[in-house]
Amino acid sequence: MSTFIPSAHEIDRKWYVVDATGKTLGRLATEAASVLAGKRNPKYVPYIDMGDHVIVINAEKVRLTGLKSQQKVYRRYTGFPGGLREESFLRLLERKPEQIIEEAVKGMLPKTKLGRKMASKLNVYKGDQHPHAAQKPVALEINA
């Protein structure tokens, strides 16, 4: 009996679409990250990108539980002295809701070249329209 080792050439990637309307941010992000990493694939190996593509629509309708929507702050550093920039969840939600989901999912992926390759298969859109109809995405069910 030999161990099956998949080749990068024989991976067939599927496309999934997720509607974020009313979904909790963390639960949505964990499911999307596991699909991107390929953990749902029975041939999964941690050193090959076995993941599928994920499309998230209605990013502006995602929700947080408790008081997190008033208290959560996103921080980034510009690289210059005194360059710490802060933005609240509510302000970022009205300005750029795609970034909220992207940051949540990317935070759950490995911080390596492989993780960045997995994250490149994530597509997040503000409304309910997306330009990936030709790929025939299948709805991904998330229990949230």
N, CA, C and O atoms as CSV, one atom per row, in Angstrom:
chain,resi,resn,atom,element,x,y,z
A,1,MET,N,N,0.857,-1.179,0.000
A,1,MET,CA,C,0.000,0.000,0.000
A,1,MET,C,C,0.897,1.234,0.000
A,1,MET,O,O,1.727,1.395,0.895
A,2,SER,N,N,0.740,2.097,-0.982
A,2,SER,CA,C,1.556,3.308,-1.041
A,2,SER,C,C,0.689,4.532,-0.754
A,2,SER,O,O,-0.511,4.535,-1.026
A,3,THR,N,N,1.298,5.542,-0.216
A,3,THR,CA,C,0.588,6.771,0.097
A,3,THR,C,C,0.364,7.574,-1.175
A,3,THR,O,O,1.290,7.777,-1.959
A,4,PHE,N,N,-0.856,8.025,-1.375
A,4,PHE,CA,C,-1.178,8.828,-2.554
A,4,PHE,C,C,-0.683,10.253,-2.336
A,4,PHE,O,O,-1.039,10.892,-1.347
A,5,ILE,N,N,0.124,10.742,-3.244
A,5,ILE,CA,C,0.615,12.116,-3.196
A,5,ILE,C,C,0.113,12.833,-4.434
A,5,ILE,O,O,0.517,12.492,-5.546
A,6,PRO,N,N,-0.763,13.822,-4.267
A,6,PRO,CA,C,-1.317,14.494,-5.445
A,6,PRO,C,C,-0.289,15.393,-6.121
A,6,PRO,O,O,0.632,15.910,-5.488
A,7,SER,N,N,-0.474,15.560,-7.403
A,7,SER,CA,C,0.375,16.456,-8.179
A,7,SER,C,C,-0.360,17.779,-8.363
A,7,SER,O,O,-1.590,17.811,-8.403
A,8,ALA,N,N,0.386,18.858,-8.475
A,8,ALA,CA,C,-0.234,20.173,-8.656
A,8,ALA,C,C,-0.947,20.272,-9.997
A,8,ALA,O,O,-1.806,21.136,-10.172
A,9,HIS,N,N,-0.611,19.412,-10.940
A,9,HIS,CA,C,-1.201,19.466,-12.279
A,9,HIS,C,C,-2.580,18.821,-12.335
A,9,HIS,O,O,-3.372,19.146,-13.220
A,10,GLU,N,N,-2.880,17.923,-11.421
A,10,GLU,CA,C,-4.154,17.209,-11.489
A,10,GLU,C,C,-5.219,17.777,-10.552
A,10,GLU,O,O,-6.204,17.101,-10.254
A,11,ILE,N,N,-5.034,18.986,-10.097
A,11,ILE,CA,C,-6.008,19.617,-9.217
A,11,ILE,C,C,-7.068,20.299,-10.073
A,11,ILE,O,O,-6.742,21.121,-10.930
A,12,ASP,N,N,-8.335,19.961,-9.844
A,12,ASP,CA,C,-9.419,20.672,-10.529
A,12,ASP,C,C,-10.093,21.565,-9.495
A,12,ASP,O,O,-10.671,21.091,-8.518
A,13,ARG,N,N,-10.005,22.856,-9.734
A,13,ARG,CA,C,-10.512,23.845,-8.783
A,13,ARG,C,C,-11.970,24.166,-9.072
A,13,ARG,O,O,-12.353,24.423,-10.214
A,14,LYS,N,N,-12.763,24.148,-8.032
A,14,LYS,CA,C,-14.175,24.499,-8.146
A,14,LYS,C,C,-14.358,25.954,-7.733
A,14,LYS,O,O,-13.471,26.545,-7.117
A,15,TRP,N,N,-15.491,26.520,-8.067
A,15,TRP,CA,C,-15.826,27.894,-7.692
A,15,TRP,C,C,-17.060,27.847,-6.801
A,15,TRP,O,O,-18.052,27.196,-7.126
A,16,TYR,N,N,-16.982,28.549,-5.670
A,16,TYR,CA,C,-18.100,28.629,-4.736
A,16,TYR,C,C,-18.483,30.083,-4.537
A,16,TYR,O,O,-17.627,30.967,-4.543
A,17,VAL,N,N,-19.768,30.326,-4.361
A,17,VAL,CA,C,-20.244,31.671,-4.076
A,17,VAL,C,C,-20.937,31.646,-2.713
A,17,VAL,O,O,-21.700,30.731,-2.404
A,18,VAL,N,N,-20.654,32.672,-1.904
A,18,VAL,CA,C,-21.211,32.781,-0.555
A,18,VAL,C,C,-21.925,34.116,-0.450
A,18,VAL,O,O,-21.359,35.157,-0.785
A,19,ASP,N,N,-23.172,34.090,0.017
A,19,ASP,CA,C,-23.907,35.329,0.270
A,19,ASP,C,C,-23.707,35.697,1.736
A,19,ASP,O,O,-24.086,34.938,2.628
A,20,ALA,N,N,-23.111,36.863,1.984
A,20,ALA,CA,C,-22.771,37.277,3.347
A,20,ALA,C,C,-23.931,37.948,4.073
A,20,ALA,O,O,-23.754,38.414,5.199
A,21,THR,N,N,-25.099,38.010,3.470
A,21,THR,CA,C,-26.239,38.681,4.085
A,21,THR,C,C,-26.611,38.020,5.408
A,21,THR,O,O,-26.996,36.851,5.443
A,22,GLY,N,N,-26.492,38.783,6.497
A,22,GLY,CA,C,-26.866,38.300,7.819
A,22,GLY,C,C,-25.909,37.298,8.435
A,22,GLY,O,O,-26.179,36.809,9.532
A,23,LYS,N,N,-24.805,36.970,7.780
A,23,LYS,CA,C,-23.864,35.994,8.313
A,23,LYS,C,C,-22.909,36.669,9.301
A,23,LYS,O,O,-22.566,37.842,9.151
A,24,THR,N,N,-22.487,35.906,10.309
A,24,THR,CA,C,-21.512,36.387,11.265
A,24,THR,C,C,-20.130,36.361,10.618
A,24,THR,O,O,-19.771,35.388,9.954
A,25,LEU,N,N,-19.360,37.421,10.809
A,25,LEU,CA,C,-18.083,37.584,10.122
A,25,LEU,C,C,-17.119,36.431,10.375
A,25,LEU,O,O,-16.548,35.897,9.424
A,26,GLY,N,N,-16.923,36.037,11.617
A,26,GLY,CA,C,-15.958,34.996,11.935
A,26,GLY,C,C,-16.337,33.637,11.383
A,26,GLY,O,O,-15.476,32.906,10.893
A,27,ARG,N,N,-17.604,33.291,11.453
A,27,ARG,CA,C,-18.059,31.996,10.944
A,27,ARG,C,C,-17.953,31.941,9.423
A,27,ARG,O,O,-17.595,30.911,8.852
A,28,LEU,N,N,-18.263,33.043,8.784
A,28,LEU,CA,C,-18.115,33.140,7.331
A,28,LEU,C,C,-16.646,33.005,6.941
A,28,LEU,O,O,-16.314,32.299,5.989
A,29,ALA,N,N,-15.768,33.683,7.676
A,29,ALA,CA,C,-14.341,33.677,7.353
A,29,ALA,C,C,-13.713,32.303,7.557
A,29,ALA,O,O,-12.860,31.900,6.765
A,30,THR,N,N,-14.112,31.573,8.598
A,30,THR,CA,C,-13.524,30.252,8.826
A,30,THR,C,C,-13.908,29.271,7.730
A,30,THR,O,O,-13.076,28.481,7.282
A,31,GLU,N,N,-15.149,29.315,7.301
A,31,GLU,CA,C,-15.588,28.422,6.224
A,31,GLU,C,C,-14.880,28.764,4.919
A,31,GLU,O,O,-14.423,27.873,4.202
A,32,ALA,N,N,-14.789,30.065,4.612
A,32,ALA,CA,C,-14.110,30.487,3.385
A,32,ALA,C,C,-12.627,30.108,3.427
A,32,ALA,O,O,-12.076,29.671,2.417
A,33,ALA,N,N,-11.980,30.270,4.579
A,33,ALA,CA,C,-10.564,29.934,4.702
A,33,ALA,C,C,-10.333,28.441,4.548
A,33,ALA,O,O,-9.330,28.037,3.960
A,34,SER,N,N,-11.226,27.619,5.056
A,34,SER,CA,C,-11.038,26.172,4.925
A,34,SER,C,C,-11.227,25.723,3.478
A,34,SER,O,O,-10.556,24.792,3.033
A,35,VAL,N,N,-12.126,26.366,2.738
A,35,VAL,CA,C,-12.303,26.047,1.318
A,35,VAL,C,C,-11.085,26.518,0.526
A,35,VAL,O,O,-10.602,25.800,-0.350
A,36,LEU,N,N,-10.582,27.729,0.826
A,36,LEU,CA,C,-9.411,28.256,0.130
A,36,LEU,C,C,-8.168,27.397,0.371
A,36,LEU,O,O,-7.348,27.218,-0.530
A,37,ALA,N,N,-8.031,26.870,1.581
A,37,ALA,CA,C,-6.874,26.041,1.920
A,37,ALA,C,C,-7.006,24.619,1.368
A,37,ALA,O,O,-6.015,23.895,1.285
A,38,GLY,N,N,-8.219,24.217,0.993
A,38,GLY,CA,C,-8.430,22.879,0.449
A,38,GLY,C,C,-8.702,21.830,1.496
A,38,GLY,O,O,-8.587,20.635,1.221
A,39,LYS,N,N,-9.063,22.256,2.699
A,39,LYS,CA,C,-9.279,21.302,3.783
A,39,LYS,C,C,-10.500,20.412,3.549
A,39,LYS,O,O,-10.615,19.353,4.166
A,40,ARG,N,N,-11.398,20.821,2.682
A,40,ARG,CA,C,-12.580,20.004,2.388
A,40,ARG,C,C,-12.285,18.944,1.333
A,40,ARG,O,O,-13.110,18.065,1.084
A,41,ASN,N,N,-11.123,19.026,0.721
A,41,ASN,CA,C,-10.743,18.084,-0.322
A,41,ASN,C,C,-10.204,16.808,0.320
A,41,ASN,O,O,-9.328,16.889,1.181
A,42,PRO,N,N,-10.702,15.628,-0.072
A,42,PRO,CA,C,-10.194,14.395,0.536
A,42,PRO,C,C,-8.729,14.107,0.204
A,42,PRO,O,O,-8.088,13.313,0.892
A,43,LYS,N,N,-8.191,14.742,-0.845
A,43,LYS,CA,C,-6.790,14.561,-1.218
A,43,LYS,C,C,-5.898,15.635,-0.598
A,43,LYS,O,O,-4.779,15.837,-1.069
A,44,TYR,N,N,-6.354,16.320,0.430
A,44,TYR,CA,C,-5.638,17.454,1.029
A,44,TYR,C,C,-4.259,17.063,1.547
A,44,TYR,O,O,-4.097,16.061,2.244
A,45,VAL,N,N,-3.276,17.877,1.190
A,45,VAL,CA,C,-1.945,17.807,1.787
A,45,VAL,C,C,-1.558,19.238,2.146
A,45,VAL,O,O,-1.879,20.159,1.396
A,46,PRO,N,N,-0.880,19.449,3.266
A,46,PRO,CA,C,-0.634,20.822,3.717
A,46,PRO,C,C,0.399,21.596,2.904
A,46,PRO,O,O,0.479,22.817,3.037
A,47,TYR,N,N,1.188,20.930,2.072
A,47,TYR,CA,C,2.257,21.625,1.361
A,47,TYR,C,C,1.931,21.924,-0.103
A,47,TYR,O,O,2.791,22.418,-0.833
A,48,ILE,N,N,0.691,21.631,-0.547
A,48,ILE,CA,C,0.250,21.967,-1.905
A,48,ILE,C,C,-1.037,22.764,-1.791
A,48,ILE,O,O,-1.885,22.467,-0.949
A,49,ASP,N,N,-1.182,23.763,-2.625
A,49,ASP,CA,C,-2.403,24.565,-2.641
A,49,ASP,C,C,-3.509,23.767,-3.328
A,49,ASP,O,O,-3.606,23.752,-4.555
A,50,MET,N,N,-4.340,23.106,-2.527
A,50,MET,CA,C,-5.419,22.262,-3.044
A,50,MET,C,C,-6.767,22.989,-3.041
A,50,MET,O,O,-7.794,22.390,-3.363
A,51,GLY,N,N,-6.770,24.269,-2.681
A,51,GLY,CA,C,-8.009,24.986,-2.442
A,51,GLY,C,C,-8.789,25.370,-3.673
A,51,GLY,O,O,-8.282,25.341,-4.794
A,52,ASP,N,N,-10.038,25.731,-3.438
A,52,ASP,CA,C,-10.948,26.174,-4.486
A,52,ASP,C,C,-11.114,27.680,-4.409
A,52,ASP,O,O,-10.652,28.321,-3.465
A,53,HIS,N,N,-11.784,28.241,-5.420
A,53,HIS,CA,C,-12.045,29.676,-5.463
A,53,HIS,C,C,-13.313,29.991,-4.662
A,53,HIS,O,O,-14.271,29.218,-4.679
A,54,VAL,N,N,-13.311,31.125,-3.965
A,54,VAL,CA,C,-14.473,31.551,-3.181
A,54,VAL,C,C,-14.840,32.970,-3.591
A,54,VAL,O,O,-13.990,33.860,-3.627
A,55,ILE,N,N,-16.129,33.171,-3.902
A,55,ILE,CA,C,-16.674,34.489,-4.222
A,55,ILE,C,C,-17.629,34.853,-3.089
A,55,ILE,O,O,-18.546,34.092,-2.782
A,56,VAL,N,N,-17.417,36.010,-2.469
A,56,VAL,CA,C,-18.302,36.483,-1.409
A,56,VAL,C,C,-19.047,37.699,-1.944
A,56,VAL,O,O,-18.430,38.671,-2.381
A,57,ILE,N,N,-20.380,37.641,-1.908
A,57,ILE,CA,C,-21.195,38.771,-2.359
A,57,ILE,C,C,-21.923,39.375,-1.159
A,57,ILE,O,O,-22.022,38.758,-0.098
A,58,ASN,N,N,-22.425,40.582,-1.347
A,58,ASN,CA,C,-23.129,41.331,-0.295
A,58,ASN,C,C,-22.254,41.513,0.942
A,58,ASN,O,O,-22.694,41.257,2.063
A,59,ALA,N,N,-21.024,41.951,0.737
A,59,ALA,CA,C,-20.075,42.119,1.836
A,59,ALA,C,C,-20.535,43.172,2.832
A,59,ALA,O,O,-20.175,43.096,4.007
A,60,GLU,N,N,-21.317,44.147,2.398
A,60,GLU,CA,C,-21.754,45.215,3.293
A,60,GLU,C,C,-22.841,44.750,4.263
A,60,GLU,O,O,-23.204,45.495,5.173
A,61,LYS,N,N,-23.369,43.532,4.088
A,61,LYS,CA,C,-24.449,43.040,4.947
A,61,LYS,C,C,-23.971,42.028,5.982
A,61,LYS,O,O,-24.785,41.360,6.620
A,62,VAL,N,N,-22.635,41.910,6.155
A,62,VAL,CA,C,-22.091,41.017,7.168
A,62,VAL,C,C,-22.322,41.634,8.543
A,62,VAL,O,O,-22.433,42.854,8.664
A,63,ARG,N,N,-22.395,40.799,9.582
A,63,ARG,CA,C,-22.675,41.349,10.913
A,63,ARG,C,C,-21.680,40.817,11.937
A,63,ARG,O,O,-21.016,39.803,11.723
A,64,LEU,N,N,-21.599,41.526,13.048
A,64,LEU,CA,C,-20.810,41.111,14.200
A,64,LEU,C,C,-21.754,40.938,15.372
A,64,LEU,O,O,-22.817,41.557,15.413
A,65,THR,N,N,-21.376,40.103,16.325
A,65,THR,CA,C,-22.228,39.878,17.484
A,65,THR,C,C,-21.820,40.801,18.617
A,65,THR,O,O,-20.709,41.330,18.639
A,66,GLY,N,N,-22.718,40.983,19.538
A,66,GLY,CA,C,-22.436,41.781,20.730
A,66,GLY,C,C,-22.159,43.235,20.405
A,66,GLY,O,O,-22.771,43.807,19.503
A,67,LEU,N,N,-21.227,43.836,21.149
A,67,LEU,CA,C,-20.873,45.244,20.962
A,67,LEU,C,C,-19.668,45.424,20.042
A,67,LEU,O,O,-19.109,46.517,19.948
A,68,LYS,N,N,-19.267,44.337,19.358
A,68,LYS,CA,C,-18.057,44.426,18.534
A,68,LYS,C,C,-18.179,45.450,17.416
A,68,LYS,O,O,-17.182,46.060,17.030
A,69,SER,N,N,-19.386,45.650,16.890
A,69,SER,CA,C,-19.518,46.610,15.784
A,69,SER,C,C,-19.208,48.039,16.234
A,69,SER,O,O,-18.778,48.853,15.417
A,70,GLN,N,N,-19.415,48.365,17.518
A,70,GLN,CA,C,-19.070,49.695,18.019
A,70,GLN,C,C,-17.627,49.764,18.524
A,70,GLN,O,O,-17.036,50.844,18.534
A,71,GLN,N,N,-17.049,48.637,18.942
A,71,GLN,CA,C,-15.751,48.652,19.593
A,71,GLN,C,C,-14.583,48.236,18.696
A,71,GLN,O,O,-13.440,48.596,18.975
A,72,LYS,N,N,-14.848,47.491,17.633
A,72,LYS,CA,C,-13.757,46.953,16.814
A,72,LYS,C,C,-13.062,48.063,16.034
A,72,LYS,O,O,-13.709,48.925,15.440
A,73,VAL,N,N,-11.726,48.024,16.048
A,73,VAL,CA,C,-10.916,49.027,15.362
A,73,VAL,C,C,-9.894,48.309,14.491
A,73,VAL,O,O,-9.233,47.372,14.939
A,74,TYR,N,N,-9.771,48.750,13.251
A,74,TYR,CA,C,-8.771,48.209,12.330
A,74,TYR,C,C,-7.572,49.139,12.317
A,74,TYR,O,O,-7.713,50.344,12.113
A,75,ARG,N,N,-6.382,48.572,12.537
A,75,ARG,CA,C,-5.155,49.366,12.588
A,75,ARG,C,C,-4.220,48.930,11.484
A,75,ARG,O,O,-4.135,47.746,11.157
A,76,ARG,N,N,-3.512,49.900,10.907
A,76,ARG,CA,C,-2.460,49.605,9.946
A,76,ARG,C,C,-1.360,50.634,10.134
A,76,ARG,O,O,-1.589,51.726,10.655
A,77,TYR,N,N,-0.176,50.271,9.704
A,77,TYR,CA,C,0.978,51.142,9.879
A,77,TYR,C,C,1.520,51.505,8.512
A,77,TYR,O,O,1.771,50.629,7.684
A,78,THR,N,N,1.705,52.813,8.269
A,78,THR,CA,C,2.124,53.286,6.959
A,78,THR,C,C,3.596,53.025,6.677
A,78,THR,O,O,4.001,52.989,5.515
A,79,GLY,N,N,4.397,52.843,7.707
A,79,GLY,CA,C,5.823,52.647,7.529
A,79,GLY,C,C,6.616,53.897,7.873
A,79,GLY,O,O,7.845,53.860,7.911
A,80,PHE,N,N,5.938,54.982,8.119
A,80,PHE,CA,C,6.596,56.230,8.496
A,80,PHE,C,C,6.450,56.456,9.999
A,80,PHE,O,O,5.527,55.916,10.610
A,81,PRO,N,N,7.339,57.243,10.611
A,81,PRO,CA,C,7.214,57.525,12.044
A,81,PRO,C,C,5.867,58.183,12.358
A,81,PRO,O,O,5.459,59.134,11.691
A,82,GLY,N,N,5.196,57.673,13.364
A,82,GLY,CA,C,3.883,58.200,13.732
A,82,GLY,C,C,2.803,57.846,12.732
A,82,GLY,O,O,1.763,58.503,12.694
A,83,GLY,N,N,3.026,56.817,11.916
A,83,GLY,CA,C,2.101,56.490,10.835
A,83,GLY,C,C,1.069,55.440,11.168
A,83,GLY,O,O,0.631,54.716,10.275
A,84,LEU,N,N,0.663,55.329,12.425
A,84,LEU,CA,C,-0.372,54.376,12.788
A,84,LEU,C,C,-1.724,54.955,12.408
A,84,LEU,O,O,-2.084,56.046,12.850
A,85,ARG,N,N,-2.476,54.224,11.586
A,85,ARG,CA,C,-3.797,54.673,11.158
A,85,ARG,C,C,-4.840,53.746,11.760
A,85,ARG,O,O,-4.688,52.525,11.723
A,86,GLU,N,N,-5.896,54.324,12.311
A,86,GLU,CA,C,-6.969,53.548,12.915
A,86,GLU,C,C,-8.284,53.905,12.250
A,86,GLU,O,O,-8.513,55.055,11.875
A,87,GLU,N,N,-9.151,52.902,12.105
A,87,GLU,CA,C,-10.469,53.118,11.523
A,87,GLU,C,C,-11.450,52.174,12.196
A,87,GLU,O,O,-11.148,50.994,12.376
A,88,SER,N,N,-12.602,52.668,12.565
A,88,SER,CA,C,-13.593,51.846,13.245
A,88,SER,C,C,-14.265,50.902,12.251
A,88,SER,O,O,-14.220,51.119,11.040
A,89,PHE,N,N,-14.883,49.858,12.781
A,89,PHE,CA,C,-15.573,48.872,11.956
A,89,PHE,C,C,-16.688,49.531,11.152
A,89,PHE,O,O,-16.825,49.274,9.956
A,90,LEU,N,N,-17.484,50.378,11.802
A,90,LEU,CA,C,-18.625,50.981,11.115
A,90,LEU,C,C,-18.183,51.900,9.975
A,90,LEU,O,O,-18.812,51.928,8.917
A,91,ARG,N,N,-17.099,52.652,10.191
A,91,ARG,CA,C,-16.612,53.539,9.133
A,91,ARG,C,C,-16.046,52.731,7.961
A,91,ARG,O,O,-16.284,53.065,6.800
A,92,LEU,N,N,-15.298,51.671,8.270
A,92,LEU,CA,C,-14.746,50.831,7.216
A,92,LEU,C,C,-15.855,50.084,6.472
A,92,LEU,O,O,-15.741,49.839,5.271
A,93,LEU,N,N,-16.919,49.725,7.178
A,93,LEU,CA,C,-18.049,49.037,6.561
A,93,LEU,C,C,-18.732,49.911,5.522
A,93,LEU,O,O,-19.143,49.418,4.472
A,94,GLU,N,N,-18.858,51.193,5.801
A,94,GLU,CA,C,-19.498,52.072,4.816
A,94,GLU,C,C,-18.535,52.497,3.715
A,94,GLU,O,O,-18.964,52.790,2.599
A,95,ARG,N,N,-17.224,52.534,4.018
A,95,ARG,CA,C,-16.244,52.979,3.033
A,95,ARG,C,C,-15.776,51.843,2.124
A,95,ARG,O,O,-15.754,51.998,0.903
A,96,LYS,N,N,-15.404,50.712,2.706
A,96,LYS,CA,C,-14.825,49.610,1.935
A,96,LYS,C,C,-15.157,48.277,2.606
A,96,LYS,O,O,-14.285,47.701,3.256
A,97,PRO,N,N,-16.389,47.762,2.473
A,97,PRO,CA,C,-16.781,46.536,3.183
A,97,PRO,C,C,-16.041,45.281,2.712
A,97,PRO,O,O,-15.967,44.298,3.449
A,98,GLU,N,N,-15.498,45.304,1.502
A,98,GLU,CA,C,-14.766,44.135,1.015
A,98,GLU,C,C,-13.526,43.869,1.860
A,98,GLU,O,O,-13.150,42.717,2.079
A,99,GLN,N,N,-12.896,44.934,2.331
A,99,GLN,CA,C,-11.655,44.808,3.093
A,99,GLN,C,C,-11.875,44.086,4.424
A,99,GLN,O,O,-10.980,43.391,4.905
A,100,ILE,N,N,-13.045,44.241,5.013
A,100,ILE,CA,C,-13.353,43.588,6.292
A,100,ILE,C,C,-13.289,42.070,6.139
A,100,ILE,O,O,-12.650,41.385,6.938
A,101,ILE,N,N,-13.951,41.551,5.112
A,101,ILE,CA,C,-13.975,40.106,4.899
A,101,ILE,C,C,-12.605,39.610,4.448
A,101,ILE,O,O,-12.164,38.545,4.878
A,102,GLU,N,N,-11.928,40.365,3.590
A,102,GLU,CA,C,-10.599,39.957,3.127
A,102,GLU,C,C,-9.621,39.828,4.286
A,102,GLU,O,O,-8.875,38.851,4.362
A,103,GLU,N,N,-9.617,40.809,5.194
A,103,GLU,CA,C,-8.708,40.750,6.342
A,103,GLU,C,C,-9.039,39.591,7.265
A,103,GLU,O,O,-8.136,38.937,7.787
A,104,ALA,N,N,-10.326,39.328,7.472
A,104,ALA,CA,C,-10.727,38.238,8.357
A,104,ALA,C,C,-10.300,36.886,7.795
A,104,ALA,O,O,-9.821,36.031,8.539
A,105,VAL,N,N,-10.468,36.685,6.490
A,105,VAL,CA,C,-10.104,35.410,5.875
A,105,VAL,C,C,-8.593,35.266,5.803
A,105,VAL,O,O,-8.064,34.198,6.112
A,106,LYS,N,N,-7.887,36.315,5.403
A,106,LYS,CA,C,-6.430,36.236,5.279
A,106,LYS,C,C,-5.770,36.005,6.637
A,106,LYS,O,O,-4.699,35.404,6.709
A,107,GLY,N,N,-6.392,36.472,7.701
A,107,GLY,CA,C,-5.858,36.227,9.034
A,107,GLY,C,C,-5.949,34.783,9.454
A,107,GLY,O,O,-5.257,34.374,10.386
A,108,MET,N,N,-6.789,33.989,8.792
A,108,MET,CA,C,-6.967,32.578,9.119
A,108,MET,C,C,-6.167,31.650,8.205
A,108,MET,O,O,-6.203,30.431,8.368
A,109,LEU,N,N,-5.453,32.223,7.254
A,109,LEU,CA,C,-4.628,31.436,6.341
A,109,LEU,C,C,-3.163,31.486,6.799
A,109,LEU,O,O,-2.795,32.367,7.576
A,110,PRO,N,N,-2.334,30.563,6.333
A,110,PRO,CA,C,-0.919,30.594,6.713
A,110,PRO,C,C,-0.237,31.878,6.264
A,110,PRO,O,O,-0.590,32.449,5.232
A,111,LYS,N,N,0.742,32.330,7.043
A,111,LYS,CA,C,1.470,33.555,6.718
A,111,LYS,C,C,2.727,33.200,5.928
A,111,LYS,O,O,3.839,33.522,6.348
A,112,THR,N,N,2.552,32.540,4.791
A,112,THR,CA,C,3.653,32.103,3.943
A,112,THR,C,C,3.320,32.398,2.493
A,112,THR,O,O,2.264,32.954,2.193
A,113,LYS,N,N,4.227,32.025,1.588
A,113,LYS,CA,C,3.964,32.174,0.156
A,113,LYS,C,C,2.741,31.363,-0.243
A,113,LYS,O,O,1.946,31.798,-1.077
A,114,LEU,N,N,2.591,30.195,0.348
A,114,LEU,CA,C,1.444,29.344,0.051
A,114,LEU,C,C,0.147,29.992,0.523
A,114,LEU,O,O,-0.869,29.921,-0.168
A,115,GLY,N,N,0.175,30.623,1.696
A,115,GLY,CA,C,-1.002,31.317,2.203
A,115,GLY,C,C,-1.404,32.492,1.332
A,115,GLY,O,O,-2.593,32.738,1.133
A,116,ARG,N,N,-0.421,33.222,0.807
A,116,ARG,CA,C,-0.728,34.336,-0.090
A,116,ARG,C,C,-1.319,33.836,-1.401
A,116,ARG,O,O,-2.177,34.491,-1.992
A,117,LYS,N,N,-0.858,32.670,-1.854
A,117,LYS,CA,C,-1.415,32.076,-3.070
A,117,LYS,C,C,-2.856,31.634,-2.836
A,117,LYS,O,O,-3.704,31.774,-3.717
A,118,MET,N,N,-3.132,31.100,-1.645
A,118,MET,CA,C,-4.504,30.710,-1.300
A,118,MET,C,C,-5.408,31.931,-1.248
A,118,MET,O,O,-6.536,31.892,-1.738
A,119,ALA,N,N,-4.918,33.015,-0.656
A,119,ALA,CA,C,-5.717,34.232,-0.502
A,119,ALA,C,C,-6.023,34.884,-1.844
A,119,ALA,O,O,-7.003,35.620,-1.958
A,120,SER,N,N,-5.210,34.630,-2.854
A,120,SER,CA,C,-5.459,35.230,-4.164
A,120,SER,C,C,-6.691,34.630,-4.840
A,120,SER,O,O,-7.184,35.184,-5.823
A,121,LYS,N,N,-7.193,33.503,-4.327
A,121,LYS,CA,C,-8.389,32.883,-4.889
A,121,LYS,C,C,-9.678,33.364,-4.212
A,121,LYS,O,O,-10.755,32.822,-4.460
A,122,LEU,N,N,-9.560,34.382,-3.359
A,122,LEU,CA,C,-10.724,34.967,-2.693
A,122,LEU,C,C,-11.152,36.222,-3.454
A,122,LEU,O,O,-10.332,37.098,-3.729
A,123,ASN,N,N,-12.435,36.304,-3.791
A,123,ASN,CA,C,-12.997,37.466,-4.467
A,123,ASN,C,C,-14.180,37.962,-3.652
A,123,ASN,O,O,-15.131,37.217,-3.416
A,124,VAL,N,N,-14.127,39.222,-3.220
A,124,VAL,CA,C,-15.178,39.789,-2.382
A,124,VAL,C,C,-15.788,40.979,-3.112
A,124,VAL,O,O,-15.072,41.820,-3.654
A,125,TYR,N,N,-17.129,41.042,-3.120
A,125,TYR,CA,C,-17.828,42.109,-3.825
A,125,TYR,C,C,-18.874,42.743,-2.926
A,125,TYR,O,O,-19.467,42.086,-2.070
A,126,LYS,N,N,-19.088,44.043,-3.141
A,126,LYS,CA,C,-19.981,44.842,-2.312
A,126,LYS,C,C,-21.442,44.466,-2.519
A,126,LYS,O,O,-22.153,44.225,-1.543
A,127,GLY,N,N,-21.896,44.410,-3.731
A,127,GLY,CA,C,-23.292,44.108,-4.018
A,127,GLY,C,C,-23.520,42.633,-4.281
A,127,GLY,O,O,-22.709,41.786,-3.908
A,128,ASP,N,N,-24.651,42.338,-4.939
A,128,ASP,CA,C,-24.965,40.937,-5.223
A,128,ASP,C,C,-24.551,40.516,-6.627
A,128,ASP,O,O,-24.865,39.404,-7.052
A,129,GLN,N,N,-23.855,41.380,-7.350
A,129,GLN,CA,C,-23.367,41.058,-8.692
A,129,GLN,C,C,-21.881,40.735,-8.640
A,129,GLN,O,O,-21.130,41.349,-7.881
A,130,HIS,N,N,-21.457,39.761,-9.458
A,130,HIS,CA,C,-20.033,39.441,-9.577
A,130,HIS,C,C,-19.738,39.046,-11.023
A,130,HIS,O,O,-20.620,38.542,-11.718
A,131,PRO,N,N,-18.498,39.272,-11.482
A,131,PRO,CA,C,-18.161,38.997,-12.880
A,131,PRO,C,C,-17.689,37.564,-13.155
A,131,PRO,O,O,-17.019,37.325,-14.159
A,132,HIS,N,N,-18.026,36.616,-12.285
A,132,HIS,CA,C,-17.525,35.253,-12.432
A,132,HIS,C,C,-18.618,34.258,-12.811
A,132,HIS,O,O,-18.537,33.082,-12.455
A,133,ALA,N,N,-19.634,34.719,-13.527
A,133,ALA,CA,C,-20.741,33.832,-13.914
A,133,ALA,C,C,-20.268,32.751,-14.879
A,133,ALA,O,O,-20.830,31.655,-14.893
A,134,ALA,N,N,-19.246,33.037,-15.688
A,134,ALA,CA,C,-18.752,32.063,-16.653
A,134,ALA,C,C,-18.128,30.843,-15.976
A,134,ALA,O,O,-18.066,29.772,-16.579
A,135,GLN,N,N,-17.666,30.989,-14.736
A,135,GLN,CA,C,-17.069,29.871,-14.013
A,135,GLN,C,C,-18.121,28.962,-13.371
A,135,GLN,O,O,-17.777,27.927,-12.799
A,136,LYS,N,N,-19.392,29.338,-13.462
A,136,LYS,CA,C,-20.515,28.567,-12.914
A,136,LYS,C,C,-20.309,28.229,-11.434
A,136,LYS,O,O,-20.214,27.053,-11.083
A,137,PRO,N,N,-20.239,29.246,-10.560
A,137,PRO,CA,C,-20.016,28.966,-9.141
A,137,PRO,C,C,-21.227,28.298,-8.492
A,137,PRO,O,O,-22.374,28.546,-8.863
A,138,VAL,N,N,-20.936,27.449,-7.516
A,138,VAL,CA,C,-21.960,26.718,-6.765
A,138,VAL,C,C,-22.114,27.414,-5.413
A,138,VAL,O,O,-21.131,27.888,-4.842
A,139,ALA,N,N,-23.334,27.475,-4.905
A,139,ALA,CA,C,-23.581,28.109,-3.607
A,139,ALA,C,C,-22.954,27.270,-2.495
A,139,ALA,O,O,-23.121,26.051,-2.454
A,140,LEU,N,N,-22.242,27.929,-1.608
A,140,LEU,CA,C,-21.611,27.263,-0.470
A,140,LEU,C,C,-22.473,27.526,0.760
A,140,LEU,O,O,-22.718,28.680,1.114
A,141,GLU,N,N,-22.928,26.472,1.403
A,141,GLU,CA,C,-23.786,26.617,2.577
A,141,GLU,C,C,-22.934,26.795,3.818
A,141,GLU,O,O,-22.029,26.004,4.086
A,142,ILE,N,N,-23.236,27.851,4.578
A,142,ILE,CA,C,-22.537,28.125,5.822
A,142,ILE,C,C,-23.574,28.197,6.933
A,142,ILE,O,O,-24.552,28.937,6.829
A,143,ASN,N,N,-23.362,27.434,7.989
A,143,ASN,CA,C,-24.283,27.434,9.115
A,143,ASN,C,C,-23.863,28.544,10.083
A,143,ASN,O,O,-22.993,28.347,10.930
A,144,ALA,N,N,-24.495,29.712,9.942
A,144,ALA,CA,C,-24.132,30.823,10.813
A,144,ALA,C,C,-25.367,31.450,11.395
A,144,ALA,O,O,-25.270,32.409,12.160
